[in-house]
Amino acid sequence: MASQDSGELFVDPNVAKLMVAACDAWIGELQLMVKHCERLSDVKGMGSLQSGRDLAAKFSKKARNGGGEDSLEKTLDSHIAVVKEMRAYFQACIDRYESVDAENAAAHGKLEIPG
């Protein structure tokens, strides 16, 4: 739920827990893809012509960080960083909710009930 006036975003803690789990799963998938980049860094089968060998070399470099800023590995690392930020935000929502809930419980425990 968003508050347009304050510019804040409020997430139900149960939804946030699902989002944290989804982020964890996605991070795991992305990290697995990064591991597979090593296999992609040795492209074969582009033929015996020089142009084919050059193309194979270019694709091999694109897989790993040695291929520059737009390598697959760097792109996946960038995605992992974004998903980690998302996970941290959703975890902070859960932490804030639990903190406020604990404070409220402590405050209510101190109230005297008239007899």
Secondary structure, DSSP 8 states (H G I E B T S, - for coil): -EETTTTEE---HHHHHHHHHHHHHHHHHHHHHHHHHHHHTS---S-SSHHHHHHHHHHHHHHSGGG-TT-HHHHHHHHHHHHHHHHHHHHHHHHHHHHHHHHHHHHHHH-----
